Amino acid sequence: MQRFLVKLFKAYAKMMQKRYLYDTPMVYSLNILKKRILKNMIETREQRKDLKARKHKRSKPRRHKRRRRYARKITLLFLFVMVFGSLTFYHVQRIIASNNNGDVYQSEIEKMQALEPTAIINTLNATDEPSWKLILVNPWNALPEDFEVDLVQIKNGHLIDLRILKDLQSMMDDARKAGFSPIVCSGYRTQEKQKKLFENKIADVKKRGFSDEQAEIEAAKWVAIPGTSEHQLGLAVDIVSSSYQVLDESQGDTAVQKWLMKNCYDYGFILRYPYDKSHITGIGYEPWHYRYVGKEVAKIIKEKGITLEEYLEEV
């Protein structure tokens, strides 16, 4: 519209100049008006450029914000898919495992039955050590019916056989002098106590989808069946690190267990259930379970790298 007016005024000014041949007030006024219009047009054009530049500056951060929002949404979606996929995969593997458990545990039963049970040996005829130190209790050898134990209570309330107190105390004191903090977390157990622990383990295994029969077999790998636990002898103790008191395989990585595994033989104790001997002992790896057998036998077992079962078979 402004351009049209400028052209109109120009044409009119020329016409007036031709007509009067000199600058009249009318022509002068038209020229002033034309200049003002041109000036306004230039200012309007500059304002539009500034406005456009400001809009561009405002839109740029907004685009970055939108991109960041999209990136966050995509990342969250990716994490959700990964977690959901992992859970689904784990669940499917559990279902597959539970479907195959029958065959697996049947083979475990056959394997256990194929092992020749080790008889309880009259150790008085086999070694100079008193027989009470070498009584064999495992899944194939139950606690003798006439077995009796003279118990003593240690500082933290647990009970042990009185005859192993001196060597156990010496081992614990020397470990503390070496800068470690061992704790006896379990000692002698009654039949009722062992039964309760075994039933609790069965209930825990059942939660993982095992049947009653399968749960009992699996539980027996980690908790002895009542009547077949060395804790009922009073000769076994569970020792843990004060800084890590969980009974799992990581217990074997603690500084306390490394010291005990290296030195327990000097005090008449052995690591009863080593990592690679489960097929012989019938119990899974327990890096916290120590059994008293006497210093002489403990030294032989350490030197040969064998278990109590293997030692008794040799003698």
C-alpha positions, 0 to 999 in steps of 0.5 A, a space after each residue: 500500500 505504501 509503495 502504491 502511494 509513493 508511486 502515486 505521489 511521484 506521478 502527481 509531482 511530475 505532472 505538477 512540475 510539467 504544469 507549473 515548471 517550478 516547485 510549488 508548495 504543493 510539489 514541495 509538500 508532496 516531496 516531503 511526504 514521499 520522503 517520510 513514506 520511504 523512511 517509514 518503509 525502510 524502518 518497517 523493513 529493518 524492524 521486520 529483519 530484527 523481528 525475524 532475527 529475534 524469532 530465530 534466536 528464540 526458536 533455536 533453544 526451543 528446538 534444542 529443548 525439544 531434541 533433548 526431550 525426545 532424547 530422554 524419551 527414547 532413552 527411557 523407552 530403550 531402558 524399559 525395553 531392556 529391563 522388560 526383555 531381561 525379566 522376560 528372558 529370565 522368566 522363560 529360563 526359569 520355566 524351562 529349568 523347572 520343566 527340566 528339573 525332573 530329569 536333572 534331579 533324577 540324575 542327581 539321585 542316581 549319582 548319589 545312589 551310585 556313590 559307595 557309602 562310606 561306612 563309619 570306621 572304628 578309628 581306634 584301630 585306624 589311627 592313634 587319634 582318639 575316635 571321637 575326633 574322627 567320627 564320620 557324619 555325612 549324608 550316608 552316615 548318620 550320627 551314632 545313636 549312643 553319641 554323647 557330647 560334653 558341651 561348653 558355652 563360648 563367649 557369644 553364647 554358642 555351644 561346642 564340645 569341651 574338648 576342642 575349646 582350647 584349640 579353637 580359642 587359640 586359633 581365634 586369638 591368633 587370627 585376631 593378633 594377625 589383625 582379623 576379626 573372626 566370629 563363630 556364628 554357629 556351633 553345636 545344634 540339637 536335632 530340633 534345631 537342625 530340623 528347623 534349619 532344614 525345613 526352612 531351607 526346603 521352604 526357601 527352595 520351594 519359592 524358586 519353583 521346585 516340587 516337594 521332592 526336588 526341594 528336599 533334594 536341593 536343600 540337602 545339598 546346603 543344609 544337612 538332613 537332621 541326624 547327619 549334621 556335623 554340628 550335632 557332634 559339637 566338633 564343627 563351627 561356622 566362622 565368618 568375618 565380622 565385616 561380612 557375615 553372609 553365608 555364601 561363596 563370597 565368604 571365601 574371598 574375605 581376609 578372615 577366611 583366607 587366613 583360616 584356610 591357610 592356618 586352621 590345620 595348625 590348630 587341628 581344624 580342617 575346611 570340611 567342605 572344599 570347593 571341588 569335593 562336593 561329590 565326595 562330601 555330599 555337601 556344597 562348598 561352604 568356606 565357613 564350615 570348620 571341623 575339628 579332627 586333631 592336629 596330626 590328621 589335619 596336617 595329613 589332610 592339608 598336605 594331601 589335599 583330601 577330605 575326611 572321607 578320603 582320609 578315612 578310606 586310606 587308613 
